[in-house]
Amino acid sequence: MIEVRGLTRYYGHHPAVIDLSVSISEHEIVGFLGLNGAGKSTTLKIL
């Protein structure tokens, strides 16, 4: 299980991810969708 609460990541003064909370259960399949620059890759790198 992966559980994240209140994840925030800045690059300098620019927020990449703001207050992300997610819970992923064992054997659950999850996808991250969003526009360019929305913080998908940043979130996965942190996890």
C-alpha positions as CSV (number, residue, x, y, z in Angstrom):
1,M,0.0,0.0,0.0
2,I,1.1,3.5,-0.8
3,E,-0.4,6.4,1.1
4,V,0.6,10.1,0.7
5,R,-0.9,13.1,2.4
6,G,-0.3,16.7,1.8
7,L,2.6,16.3,-0.8
8,T,3.9,19.6,-2.0
9,R,6.9,20.2,-4.3
10,Y,8.4,23.5,-5.4
11,Y,11.0,24.3,-8.0
12,G,12.3,27.6,-6.8
13,H,9.2,29.7,-6.3
14,H,7.1,27.7,-8.8
15,P,4.9,24.9,-7.4
16,A,4.9,21.6,-9.3
17,V,2.6,19.7,-6.9
18,I,0.4,21.2,-4.3
19,D,-1.2,19.3,-1.4
20,L,-1.6,16.0,-3.1
21,S,-3.2,13.2,-1.1
22,V,-3.6,9.7,-2.5
23,S,-4.0,6.1,-1.2
24,I,-3.2,3.2,-3.5
25,S,-4.1,-0.3,-2.3
26,E,-2.1,-3.5,-2.9
27,H,-2.8,-4.9,-6.4
28,E,-4.6,-1.7,-7.5
29,I,-3.7,-0.3,-10.9
30,V,-3.4,3.5,-11.1
31,G,-2.8,5.9,-13.9
32,F,-1.8,9.6,-13.8
33,L,-3.4,11.8,-16.4
34,G,-3.1,15.5,-16.9
35,L,-1.8,18.4,-19.0
36,N,1.8,19.1,-19.7
37,G,3.4,20.6,-16.7
38,A,0.7,19.3,-14.3
39,G,3.2,17.5,-12.0
40,K,2.7,13.9,-13.1
41,S,6.4,13.1,-13.6
42,T,7.4,15.0,-10.5
43,T,4.9,13.1,-8.4
44,L,6.1,9.7,-9.7
45,K,9.8,10.7,-9.1
46,I,9.0,11.6,-5.5
47,L,7.1,8.3,-4.9
